[in-house]
């Protein structure tokens, strides 16, 4: 059970790094209570990842079929025994996300209505221009009335031009909104693909780490599978529990586990803020 929670926490951290990079390209949506960053992301298997700032705190969580699997608050992984302390905030965040989905659908519908209104405004502007022409023709029958009608016609023409300009602006804005919605959909699809790749890499890293720990036990580097507390492994050295390993051991493990030696790997399994495997890959 502890291994599954650690894996979920690692995936949550990996997803957080991905979504932070993605959201650097566009501003976060803000409400009166929260600012959202790439929230509500699904992997197609009932899993949902959420990252948001809620009432001054950053929440990162992973759920499967509406069941909480991992939770971090302000960057600190929260153990499952304390999840109940955050139930109110989690429920409020998910309710806000539900409302935002509904609002997004309303915004799309409103954009369509704006387009239709712009078309009607253009038609009205055309009718106004035609009406102005009729008023000018009628003004010729009576000079005094003609002068008044000319003033009115000028006013109608100016208003028609304003209506045309407003209609054009509405059309352009609707087009921009549609284009942005398309880009958002494409980005969300790319994020899902990348998240799946990151999950596969994380799973393989965990598998390789388990094999390497088993080899360390066999080689008497650590007493048992729980005996690895700290590991630093790169292209130059291998340090286990604070002790630098001999050159022969370093070469053996570099050859057998190049993904760790070439990736500048660190592993911590102690009473610290973040525990687990971290690999920096160029």
Secondary structure, DSSP 4 states (H G I P E B T S, - for coil): -HHHHHHHHHHHHHHHHHHHHHHTTSPPEE-SSEEESS-SEE-SSSEEEEEEEETTEEEEEEEETTEEEEEEETTEEPPGGGGGGGHHHHHHHHHHHHHHHHHHHHHHHHHHHHHHHHHHHHHHHHHHHHHHHHHHHHHTT-HHHHHHHHHHHHHHHHHHHHHHHHHHHHHHHHHHHHHHHHHHHHHHHHHHHHHHHHHHHHHHHHHHHHHHHHHHHHTTSSSSTT---EEEE-SS-EEETTEEPPHHHHHHHHHH-HHHHTTTEEEE-SSSSS-EEEE---
